[in-house]
Amino acid sequence: MSFTKISLPLTVALALALPGVAAAETSPTPPPPGTVPGAPTNPNPTTPPTHNTEANPTNVNTDDLSDAEILMVIETISDRTAEHNRRAQKSVKHKRAKKYADNRVKHAKAAKKRQTAMRNRHKLKPQPSEFVTAYGIAIDGSYKDLDTAAKGPEFDTTYIDDEIQVLTDVLDAVDRKFMPSVDLPELRDELNTVRAQVAADLVEAEAIRGALRAQPAA
């Protein structure tokens, strides 16, 4: 999988789901006297970098995320990763990669079961939002290149590369978006559980990628 593919990384898509954050960090400067509002005063202005940049897209303000919204996002992670790994189970050929896909489906299903029980216990209503929608779209986009990958080594390598991208972005989102915003202690515990499982799956995916690259060329 190439990391220059068209689909947005999860973190970029999530940043785009929170419009106006970077702009809200600074107050607009009134134009100098005698200038026309909206007209450029400097054809080559020096613009200070914002936090919400392509180089650092995750440093955005998510203080307004509710527990219900965070829970819906991690349920989305569980649903979408289970779906895409079930698809990979049918096509992956490498024995270790196939077992990895099996485990990823099991982990996602177990997570969704815990999260649904928590939602019912605390009566947290689903909270759809642009943020949640963007996350689902970004995950789907990360696996899009599996549609055209040839079965065999190409598919297996593409699948594992996609997994590494998704898992890395999930870890980043948990650490930098969800943990700073969560209030419910049980939800914080669930985020820690999700993080530990994702980190372990990432280690395994990276090891499988090394094994795939070590295979002799066909």
C-alpha positions as a Markdown table, in Angstrom:
| # | Residue | x | y | z |
|---|---|---|---|---|
| 1 | Met | 0.0 | 0.0 | 0.0 |
| 2 | Ser | 1.3 | 3.5 | -0.9 |
| 3 | Phe | 0.9 | 6.1 | 1.7 |
| 4 | Thr | 0.3 | 8.7 | -1.1 |
| 5 | Lys | -3.0 | 7.1 | -2.0 |
| 6 | Ile | -6.0 | 9.3 | -2.6 |
| 7 | Ser | -7.9 | 8.4 | 0.6 |
| 8 | Leu | -7.4 | 10.7 | 3.5 |
| 9 | Pro | -5.6 | 9.4 | 6.6 |
| 10 | Leu | -8.0 | 9.1 | 9.5 |
| 11 | Thr | -6.4 | 11.9 | 11.4 |
| 12 | Val | -6.7 | 14.3 | 8.5 |
| 13 | Ala | -10.3 | 13.4 | 8.0 |
| 14 | Leu | -11.0 | 13.8 | 11.7 |
| 15 | Ala | -9.4 | 17.2 | 11.6 |
| 16 | Leu | -11.6 | 18.2 | 8.6 |
| 17 | Ala | -14.6 | 17.1 | 10.6 |
| 18 | Leu | -14.1 | 19.9 | 13.1 |
| 19 | Pro | -14.1 | 23.0 | 10.9 |
| 20 | Gly | -13.0 | 26.3 | 12.2 |
| 21 | Val | -10.9 | 25.0 | 15.1 |
| 22 | Ala | -7.6 | 26.4 | 14.0 |
| 23 | Ala | -9.2 | 29.6 | 12.9 |
| 24 | Ala | -10.8 | 30.0 | 16.3 |
| 25 | Glu | -7.4 | 30.1 | 18.0 |
| 26 | Thr | -6.6 | 33.7 | 16.8 |
| 27 | Ser | -8.8 | 36.8 | 16.6 |
| 28 | Pro | -9.1 | 38.5 | 13.2 |
| 29 | Thr | -7.0 | 41.6 | 12.8 |
| 30 | Pro | -8.9 | 44.6 | 11.5 |
| 31 | Pro | -7.7 | 46.0 | 8.1 |
| 32 | Pro | -5.5 | 49.1 | 8.1 |
| 33 | Pro | -7.4 | 52.5 | 7.6 |
| 34 | Gly | -8.1 | 53.3 | 4.1 |
| 35 | Thr | -8.2 | 49.7 | 2.8 |
| 36 | Val | -11.2 | 48.0 | 1.2 |
| 37 | Pro | -12.6 | 45.2 | 3.4 |
| 38 | Gly | -11.8 | 41.8 | 1.9 |
| 39 | Ala | -9.1 | 43.2 | -0.5 |
| 40 | Pro | -5.6 | 41.8 | -0.1 |
| 41 | Thr | -3.2 | 44.2 | 1.6 |
| 42 | Asn | -0.1 | 42.1 | 0.8 |
| 43 | Pro | 0.2 | 40.0 | -2.3 |
| 44 | Asn | 2.7 | 37.7 | -0.4 |
| 45 | Pro | 1.6 | 37.7 | 3.2 |
| 46 | Thr | 3.5 | 35.7 | 5.9 |
| 47 | Thr | 0.9 | 33.4 | 7.4 |
| 48 | Pro | 1.9 | 31.8 | 10.7 |
| 49 | Pro | 1.3 | 28.0 | 10.7 |
| 50 | Thr | -1.8 | 26.7 | 12.4 |
| 51 | His | -2.0 | 23.6 | 14.5 |
| 52 | Asn | -4.4 | 22.0 | 12.1 |
| 53 | Thr | -2.0 | 21.3 | 9.2 |
| 54 | Glu | -1.3 | 18.4 | 7.0 |
| 55 | Ala | 2.0 | 17.9 | 8.7 |
| 56 | Asn | 0.4 | 17.9 | 12.2 |
| 57 | Pro | -3.4 | 17.3 | 11.6 |
| 58 | Thr | -4.2 | 15.8 | 15.0 |
| 59 | Asn | -3.6 | 18.7 | 17.3 |
| 60 | Val | -7.1 | 20.1 | 17.2 |
| 61 | Asn | -9.4 | 21.1 | 20.0 |
| 62 | Thr | -11.8 | 18.3 | 20.8 |
| 63 | Asp | -12.9 | 19.5 | 24.3 |
| 64 | Asp | -16.5 | 19.5 | 23.2 |
| 65 | Leu | -16.7 | 15.8 | 22.4 |
| 66 | Ser | -19.3 | 14.1 | 24.6 |
| 67 | Asp | -19.0 | 10.7 | 26.1 |
| 68 | Ala | -21.9 | 9.5 | 23.8 |
| 69 | Glu | -20.0 | 10.8 | 20.7 |
| 70 | Ile | -16.7 | 9.2 | 21.8 |
| 71 | Leu | -18.5 | 5.9 | 22.4 |
| 72 | Met | -20.1 | 6.1 | 19.0 |
| 73 | Val | -16.7 | 6.6 | 17.3 |
| 74 | Ile | -15.2 | 3.6 | 19.0 |
| 75 | Glu | -18.2 | 1.5 | 18.1 |
| 76 | Thr | -17.7 | 2.7 | 14.5 |
| 77 | Ile | -14.1 | 1.5 | 14.8 |
| 78 | Ser | -15.3 | -1.9 | 16.0 |
| 79 | Asp | -17.9 | -2.2 | 13.2 |
| 80 | Arg | -15.8 | -1.1 | 10.3 |
| 81 | Thr | -12.7 | -3.0 | 11.2 |
| 82 | Ala | -14.7 | -6.2 | 11.7 |
| 83 | Glu | -16.3 | -5.7 | 8.3 |
| 84 | His | -13.1 | -5.1 | 6.4 |
| 85 | Asn | -11.2 | -7.9 | 8.2 |
| 86 | Arg | -14.0 | -10.3 | 7.4 |
| 87 | Arg | -13.6 | -9.4 | 3.8 |
| 88 | Ala | -9.8 | -9.9 | 4.0 |
| 89 | Gln | -10.3 | -13.4 | 5.6 |
| 90 | Lys | -11.8 | -14.6 | 2.3 |
| 91 | Ser | -8.9 | -13.4 | 0.1 |
| 92 | Val | -5.7 | -13.3 | 2.1 |
| 93 | Lys | -3.3 | -16.2 | 1.3 |
| 94 | His | -0.4 | -15.8 | 3.8 |
| 95 | Lys | -1.0 | -18.2 | 6.7 |
| 96 | Arg | 0.0 | -15.8 | 9.4 |
| 97 | Ala | -1.8 | -12.8 | 7.8 |
| 98 | Lys | -5.0 | -15.0 | 7.6 |
| 99 | Lys | -4.8 | -15.9 | 11.3 |
| 100 | Tyr | -4.2 | -12.2 | 12.0 |
| 101 | Ala | -7.4 | -11.3 | 10.1 |
| 102 | Asp | -9.3 | -13.9 | 12.1 |
| 103 | Asn | -8.1 | -12.4 | 15.4 |
| 104 | Arg | -8.9 | -8.9 | 14.3 |
| 105 | Val | -12.5 | -9.9 | 13.7 |
| 106 | Lys | -12.7 | -11.5 | 17.1 |
| 107 | His | -11.2 | -8.5 | 18.8 |
| 108 | Ala | -13.6 | -6.1 | 17.0 |
| 109 | Lys | -16.7 | -8.2 | 17.9 |
| 110 | Ala | -15.6 | -8.5 | 21.5 |
| 111 | Ala | -15.1 | -4.7 | 21.7 |
| 112 | Lys | -18.5 | -4.0 | 20.1 |
| 113 | Lys | -20.2 | -6.3 | 22.7 |
| 114 | Arg | -18.5 | -4.4 | 25.6 |
| 115 | Gln | -19.4 | -1.1 | 24.1 |
| 116 | Thr | -23.0 | -1.9 | 23.4 |
| 117 | Ala | -23.4 | -3.2 | 27.0 |
| 118 | Met | -21.9 | 0.1 | 28.3 |
| 119 | Arg | -24.2 | 2.2 | 26.2 |
| 120 | Asn | -27.2 | 0.3 | 27.6 |
| 121 | Arg | -26.0 | 0.5 | 31.2 |
| 122 | His | -25.5 | 4.3 | 31.1 |
| 123 | Lys | -28.4 | 5.0 | 28.7 |
| 124 | Leu | -26.1 | 6.8 | 26.3 |
| 125 | Lys | -28.0 | 7.6 | 23.1 |
| 126 | Pro | -26.2 | 7.3 | 19.8 |
| 127 | Gln | -24.9 | 10.7 | 18.8 |
| 128 | Pro | -24.3 | 10.9 | 15.0 |
| 129 | Ser | -22.1 | 13.9 | 13.9 |
| 130 | Glu | -19.7 | 15.0 | 11.2 |
| 131 | Phe | -16.9 | 13.8 | 13.4 |
| 132 | Val | -18.3 | 10.2 | 13.6 |
| 133 | Thr | -19.2 | 10.2 | 9.9 |
| 134 | Ala | -15.7 | 11.3 | 8.9 |
| 135 | Tyr | -14.2 | 8.6 | 10.9 |
| 136 | Gly | -16.2 | 5.9 | 9.2 |
| 137 | Ile | -15.5 | 7.3 | 5.8 |
| 138 | Ala | -11.8 | 7.5 | 6.5 |
| 139 | Ile | -11.6 | 3.9 | 7.7 |
| 140 | Asp | -13.4 | 2.7 | 4.5 |
| 141 | Gly | -11.0 | 4.8 | 2.4 |
| 142 | Ser | -8.0 | 3.3 | 4.1 |
| 143 | Tyr | -9.0 | -0.2 | 2.8 |
| 144 | Lys | -10.1 | 1.0 | -0.6 |
| 145 | Asp | -7.0 | -0.2 | -2.4 |
| 146 | Leu | -8.0 | -3.8 | -1.5 |
| 147 | Asp | -10.6 | -3.5 | -4.3 |
| 148 | Thr | -7.9 | -3.6 | -7.0 |
| 149 | Ala | -5.1 | -5.6 | -5.3 |
| 150 | Ala | -4.3 | -8.8 | -7.1 |
| 151 | Lys | -4.9 | -11.9 | -5.0 |
| 152 | Gly | -1.7 | -13.3 | -3.5 |
| 153 | Pro | 1.4 | -11.4 | -2.2 |
| 154 | Glu | 0.1 | -8.1 | -3.5 |
| 155 | Phe | -3.2 | -8.4 | -1.7 |
| 156 | Asp | -1.6 | -9.7 | 1.5 |
| 157 | Thr | 0.9 | -6.9 | 1.6 |
| 158 | Thr | -1.7 | -4.2 | 0.8 |
| 159 | Tyr | -4.0 | -5.6 | 3.5 |
| 160 | Ile | -1.3 | -5.5 | 6.2 |
| 161 | Asp | -0.1 | -2.0 | 5.2 |
| 162 | Asp | -3.7 | -0.8 | 5.4 |
| 163 | Glu | -4.1 | -2.4 | 8.9 |
| 164 | Ile | -0.9 | -0.6 | 10.1 |
| 165 | Gln | -2.2 | 2.7 | 8.9 |
| 166 | Val | -5.6 | 2.2 | 10.5 |
| 167 | Leu | -4.2 | 0.9 | 13.8 |
| 168 | Thr | -1.7 | 3.8 | 14.0 |
| 169 | Asp | -4.4 | 6.4 | 13.4 |
| 170 | Val | -6.7 | 4.8 | 16.0 |
| 171 | Leu | -3.9 | 4.9 | 18.6 |
| 172 | Asp | -3.3 | 8.6 | 17.8 |
| 173 | Ala | -7.1 | 9.4 | 18.0 |
| 174 | Val | -7.4 | 7.6 | 21.4 |
| 175 | Asp | -4.4 | 9.4 | 22.9 |
| 176 | Arg | -4.9 | 12.9 | 21.5 |
| 177 | Lys | -8.7 | 13.2 | 20.9 |
| 178 | Phe | -10.7 | 10.8 | 23.1 |
| 179 | Met | -8.7 | 10.5 | 26.3 |
| 180 | Pro | -8.5 | 14.3 | 26.9 |
| 181 | Ser | -12.3 | 14.6 | 26.4 |
| 182 | Val | -13.8 | 11.6 | 28.2 |
| 183 | Asp | -15.6 | 12.0 | 31.5 |
| 184 | Leu | -17.2 | 8.7 | 32.3 |
| 185 | Pro | -14.7 | 6.5 | 34.2 |
| 186 | Glu | -16.0 | 3.3 | 32.6 |
| 187 | Leu | -15.6 | 4.7 | 29.1 |
| 188 | Arg | -12.0 | 5.8 | 30.0 |
| 189 | Asp | -11.3 | 2.2 | 31.0 |
| 190 | Glu | -12.8 | 1.0 | 27.7 |
| 191 | Leu | -10.5 | 3.4 | 25.8 |
| 192 | Asn | -7.5 | 1.9 | 27.7 |
| 193 | Thr | -8.7 | -1.6 | 26.8 |
| 194 | Val | -9.1 | -0.7 | 23.2 |
| 195 | Arg | -5.7 | 1.0 | 23.1 |
| 196 | Ala | -3.9 | -2.0 | 24.6 |
| 197 | Gln | -5.5 | -4.4 | 22.0 |
| 198 | Val | -4.8 | -2.0 | 19.1 |
| 199 | Ala | -1.2 | -1.6 | 20.2 |
| 200 | Ala | -0.8 | -5.4 | 20.4 |
| 201 | Asp | -2.4 | -5.9 | 17.0 |
| 202 | Leu | -0.1 | -3.2 | 15.5 |
| 203 | Val | 3.0 | -5.0 | 16.8 |
| 204 | Glu | 1.7 | -8.2 | 15.1 |
| 205 | Ala | 0.9 | -6.5 | 11.9 |
| 206 | Glu | 4.4 | -4.9 | 11.7 |
| 207 | Ala | 5.9 | -8.3 | 12.3 |
| 208 | Ile | 3.8 | -9.8 | 9.5 |
| 209 | Arg | 4.8 | -7.0 | 7.1 |
| 210 | Gly | 8.4 | -7.9 | 7.8 |
| 211 | Ala | 7.7 | -11.6 | 7.0 |
| 212 | Leu | 5.9 | -10.7 | 3.8 |
| 213 | Arg | 8.8 | -8.5 | 2.6 |
| 214 | Ala | 11.2 | -11.3 | 3.3 |
| 215 | Gln | 9.4 | -13.6 | 0.9 |
| 216 | Pro | 11.3 | -14.3 | -2.3 |
| 217 | Ala | 9.8 | -12.6 | -5.3 |
| 218 | Ala | 7.5 | -14.7 | -7.4 |
